[in-house]
Amino acid sequence: MSEQMYKIRVFSNEPEFKPSGGAVYEVVDATKEYADSHVERAKAEHPEWSFYVEAQ
């Protein structure tokens, strides 16, 4: 059985991201461990961003 993969979607209300509807970037095919560590690191650097992790 294959491991569940996750998608990380990142959004911001900052003006520079308005043209993309607030989307900053997206990561697909992430493992749960990678998604958790990625969000933890990115939140520390960008506390104003919103992070959504969803199963693919």
DSSP file (Angstrom, degrees, kcal/mol; ACC not computed):
  #  RESIDUE AA STRUCTURE BP1 BP2  ACC     N-H-->O    O-->H-N    N-H-->O    O-->H-N    TCO  KAPPA ALPHA  PHI   PSI    X-CA   Y-CA   Z-CA
    1    1 A M              0   0    0      0, 0.0     2,-0.1     0, 0.0     0, 0.0   0.000 360.0 360.0 360.0 134.0    0.0    0.0    0.0
    2    2 A S        -     0   0    0      1,-0.1     2,-0.1     3,-0.0     3,-0.1  -0.434 360.0 -98.8 -83.0 155.9    1.4    3.4   -0.9
    3    3 A E        -     0   0    0     -2,-0.1     2,-0.2     1,-0.1    -1,-0.1  -0.444  40.8-104.3 -72.4 141.3    1.9    6.3    1.5
    4    4 A Q        -     0   0    0     -2,-0.1    28,-0.4     1,-0.0     2,-0.3  -0.464  38.4-148.4 -64.0 132.9   -0.8    9.0    1.6
    5    5 A M        -     0   0    0     -2,-0.2    51,-2.6    26,-0.1     2,-0.3  -0.748   9.3-151.8-106.4 155.8    0.5   12.1   -0.2
    6    6 A Y  E     -AB  30  55A   0     24,-2.9    24,-2.7    -2,-0.3     2,-0.4  -0.881   9.3-140.2-129.0 155.4   -0.4   15.7    0.7
    7    7 A K  E     - B   0  54A   0     47,-3.1    47,-2.4    -2,-0.3     2,-0.5  -0.957  13.6-154.5-113.6 134.0   -0.7   19.1   -1.0
    8    8 A I  E     -AB  27  53A   0     19,-2.9    19,-2.6    -2,-0.4     2,-0.4  -0.945  11.0-171.3-108.7 123.3    0.5   22.2    0.8
    9    9 A R  E     -AB  26  52A   0     43,-3.0    43,-2.5    -2,-0.5     2,-0.4  -0.960   3.6-163.3-116.7 133.6   -1.2   25.5   -0.4
   10   10 A V  E     -AB  25  51A   0     15,-2.3    14,-3.1    -2,-0.4    15,-0.9  -0.959   8.8-180.0-123.2 131.7    0.1   28.8    0.9
   11   11 A F  E     -AB  23  50A   0     39,-2.4    39,-2.9    -2,-0.4     2,-0.3  -0.901   5.7-171.8-129.8 156.4   -1.7   32.1    0.7
   12   12 A S        -     0   0    0     10,-2.6    37,-0.1    -2,-0.3    -2,-0.0  -0.994  26.1-147.3-146.2 148.7   -1.0   35.7    1.8
   13   13 A N        +     0   0    0     35,-0.4     5,-0.1    -2,-0.3    36,-0.1   0.370  61.7 125.6 -91.7   2.2   -3.0   39.0    2.0
   14   14 A E  S >  S-     0   0    0      8,-0.1     3,-2.0     1,-0.1     4,-0.3  -0.350  71.9-119.7 -64.7 142.2    0.1   41.0    1.1
   15   15 A P  G >  S+     0   0    0      0, 0.0     3,-1.5     0, 0.0    -1,-0.1   0.801 108.7  64.9 -54.1 -34.4   -0.3   43.3   -1.9
   16   16 A E  G 3  S+     0   0    0      1,-0.3     4,-0.1     2,-0.1    -2,-0.1   0.713 104.5  46.9 -65.6 -17.6    2.4   41.6   -4.0
   17   17 A F  G X >S+     0   0    0     -3,-2.0     5,-2.5     1,-0.1     3,-0.9   0.403  82.8  96.3-102.9   1.3    0.3   38.4   -4.1
   18   18 A K  G X 5S+     0   0    0     -3,-1.5     3,-2.2    -4,-0.3    -1,-0.1   0.887  76.6  60.7 -59.2 -40.8   -3.0   40.0   -5.0
   19   19 A P  G 3 5S+     0   0    0      0, 0.0    -1,-0.2     0, 0.0    -2,-0.1   0.801 106.0  48.0 -59.2 -26.6   -2.6   39.3   -8.7
   20   20 A S  G X 5S-     0   0    0     -3,-0.9     3,-1.2     3,-0.2    -2,-0.2   0.191 124.7-101.8 -97.1  17.0   -2.5   35.6   -8.0
   21   21 A G  T < 5S-     0   0    0     -3,-2.2    -3,-0.2     1,-0.2     3,-0.1   0.716  77.4 -56.4  71.8  20.0   -5.6   35.7   -5.8
   22   22 A G  T 3 <S+     0   0    0     -5,-2.5   -10,-2.6     1,-0.3    -1,-0.2   0.314  99.1 141.8  93.7  -7.9   -3.4   35.6   -2.7
   23   23 A A  E <   +A   11   0A   0     -3,-1.2    -1,-0.3    -6,-0.3   -12,-0.3  -0.497  23.4 175.6 -70.6 132.0   -1.7   32.3   -3.7
   24   24 A V  E     -     0   0A   0    -14,-3.1     2,-0.3     1,-0.4   -13,-0.2   0.838  60.5 -41.8 -98.8 -54.8    2.0   32.3   -2.8
   25   25 A Y  E     -A   10   0A   0    -15,-0.9   -15,-2.3     2,-0.0    -1,-0.4  -0.974  46.5-136.8-165.9 171.5    3.0   28.8   -3.8
   26   26 A E  E     -A    9   0A   0     -2,-0.3     2,-0.5   -17,-0.2   -17,-0.2  -0.997   6.2-159.3-139.7 140.0    1.8   25.1   -3.8
   27   27 A V  E     -A    8   0A   0    -19,-2.6   -19,-2.9    -2,-0.3     2,-0.3  -0.987  15.6-168.7-119.0 128.8    3.7   21.9   -3.0
   28   28 A V  E     +     0   0A   0     -2,-0.5   -21,-0.2   -21,-0.2    -2,-0.0  -0.770  61.4  26.6-114.4 162.8    2.3   18.6   -4.3
   29   29 A D  E    S+     0   0A   0     -2,-0.3     2,-0.3     1,-0.2    -1,-0.2   0.871  79.0 157.1  57.0  42.5    3.2   15.0   -3.6
   30   30 A A  E     -A    6   0A   0    -24,-2.7   -24,-2.9    -3,-0.3    -1,-0.2  -0.762  40.8-125.0 -95.4 142.4    4.5   15.8   -0.1
   31   31 A T     >  -     0   0    0     -2,-0.3     4,-2.8   -26,-0.2     5,-0.2  -0.386  29.9-107.7 -73.9 164.9    4.7   13.1    2.6
   32   32 A K  H  > S+     0   0    0    -28,-0.4     4,-2.5     1,-0.2     5,-0.2   0.904 121.0  50.3 -60.8 -42.1    3.0   13.9    5.9
   33   33 A E  H  > S+     0   0    0      2,-0.2     4,-2.3     1,-0.2     5,-0.2   0.921 112.3  46.3 -63.7 -44.3    6.4   14.4    7.6
   34   34 A Y  H  > S+     0   0    0      2,-0.2     4,-3.0     1,-0.2     5,-0.2   0.933 112.2  50.9 -64.3 -44.7    7.6   16.7    4.9
   35   35 A A  H  X S+     0   0    0     -4,-2.8     4,-2.4     1,-0.2     5,-0.2   0.926 111.4  47.8 -59.0 -45.9    4.4   18.7    4.9
   36   36 A D  H  X S+     0   0    0     -4,-2.5     4,-2.0     1,-0.2    -1,-0.2   0.929 116.0  42.6 -62.0 -46.2    4.6   19.1    8.7
   37   37 A S  H  X S+     0   0    0     -4,-2.3     4,-2.3     2,-0.2     5,-0.2   0.877 113.6  52.5 -70.6 -36.0    8.2   20.2    8.8
   38   38 A H  H  X S+     0   0    0     -4,-3.0     4,-2.8    -5,-0.2     5,-0.2   0.943 111.4  45.6 -63.7 -47.6    7.8   22.5    5.7
   39   39 A V  H  X S+     0   0    0     -4,-2.4     4,-2.6    -5,-0.2     5,-0.2   0.903 111.9  52.4 -63.4 -41.4    4.8   24.3    7.3
   40   40 A E  H  X S+     0   0    0     -4,-2.0     4,-1.4    -5,-0.2    -1,-0.2   0.931 113.9  42.4 -60.8 -46.2    6.6   24.7   10.6
   41   41 A R  H  X S+     0   0    0     -4,-2.3     4,-1.4     1,-0.2    -2,-0.2   0.934 116.0  47.8 -65.7 -46.6    9.7   26.2    9.0
   42   42 A A  H  X S+     0   0    0     -4,-2.8     4,-2.8     1,-0.2    -2,-0.2   0.871 108.5  54.4 -66.5 -37.0    7.7   28.5    6.6
   43   43 A K  H  < S+     0   0    0     -4,-2.6    -1,-0.2    -5,-0.2    -2,-0.2   0.867 105.4  54.3 -63.2 -35.6    5.4   29.7    9.4
   44   44 A A  H  < S+     0   0    0     -4,-1.4    -1,-0.2    -5,-0.2    -2,-0.2   0.879 116.6  37.1 -65.1 -36.8    8.5   30.7   11.4
   45   45 A E  H  < S+     0   0    0     -4,-1.4    -2,-0.2     1,-0.2    -1,-0.2   0.801 132.3  26.0 -83.4 -31.3    9.8   32.8    8.5
   46   46 A H    ><  +     0   0    0     -4,-2.8     3,-1.9    -5,-0.2    -1,-0.2  -0.611  62.1 166.9-135.3  72.2    6.3   34.1    7.3
   47   47 A P  T 3  S+     0   0    0      0, 0.0    -1,-0.1     0, 0.0    -4,-0.1   0.699  76.3  63.7 -63.8 -17.0    3.9   34.2   10.2
   48   48 A E  T 3  S+     0   0    0      2,-0.1   -35,-0.4    -5,-0.0     2,-0.2   0.587  86.2  91.9 -83.0  -9.5    1.5   36.3    8.2
   49   49 A W  S <  S-     0   0    0     -3,-1.9     2,-0.4    -7,-0.2   -37,-0.2  -0.497  72.0-132.0 -84.3 155.0    0.9   33.6    5.6
   50   50 A S  E     -B   11   0A   0    -39,-2.9   -39,-2.4    -2,-0.2     2,-0.4  -0.896  18.8-157.9-106.4 136.9   -1.9   31.0    5.7
   51   51 A F  E     -B   10   0A   0     -2,-0.4     2,-0.4   -41,-0.2   -41,-0.2  -0.950   8.9-173.8-120.5 133.8   -1.0   27.3    5.2
   52   52 A Y  E     -B    9   0A   0    -43,-2.5   -43,-3.0    -2,-0.4     2,-0.5  -0.993   2.6-169.8-127.1 124.8   -3.4   24.6    4.1
   53   53 A V  E     +B    8   0A   0     -2,-0.4     2,-0.3   -45,-0.2   -45,-0.2  -0.968  14.6 171.1-115.3 125.2   -2.4   20.9    4.0
   54   54 A E  E     -B    7   0A   0    -47,-2.4   -47,-3.1    -2,-0.5     2,-0.1  -0.981  36.1-106.6-136.5 147.3   -4.8   18.5    2.4
   55   55 A A  E      B    6   0A   0     -2,-0.3   -49,-0.3   -49,-0.2   -51,-0.0  -0.425 360.0 360.0 -68.1 143.2   -4.6   14.8    1.3
   56   56 A Q              0   0    0    -51,-2.6   -50,-0.1    -2,-0.1    -1,-0.1   0.418 360.0 360.0 -92.3 360.0   -4.3   14.3   -2.4
